[in-house]
């Protein structure tokens, strides 16, 4: 008989959108918790399941194949709407939106006429993979909160600056993006001409 499908993301207590770093951190936490030598929380069965899940999800090729099966299984099962999971996704999207706007605001404030960041710089600065930036960047562009400058960088607009202060995407101070380590000024050598602004 065919083996029942195993949801490795559920075993690892992770979202299917989890980054490799998140998978690694959760694995280290769970193997300590369920290790048979742990007298308080050790569980041989769960320990083995976590190790099996990690072996698949930590391997990019095996994870890609598994993700196809996972998506197909979820659609066939017609799983009911998971309100908790949806709320977590919205919270994660809000965090990423705020982080992007904060980073772009910093660059625009440094150089009002041409301050911005490239997509690769945003990935590196925020520690967010490209696939998790696609939706928020699309969303913000549709709302006019960001724009693509002639130089190809992504920049915040006036509407984006106003939106950054909006309570809908405001986060607690302890969850704000830390100060950028990216030194945009290094990208420019020598004096630059002063552009005239029509007024």
Secondary structure, DSSP 8 states (H G I E B T S, - for coil): -------HHHHTT--TT--HHHHHHHHHHHHHHH-TT-TTT--HHHHHHHHHHHHHHTSHHHHHHHHHHHHHHHHHHT----HHHHHHHHHHHHHHHHHHHHHHHHHHHHSTTT--B-HHHHHHHHT--HHHHHHHHHHHHHHTSEEE-TTS-EEE-HHHHHHHTSTTT---GGGS-------GGGG--S---------
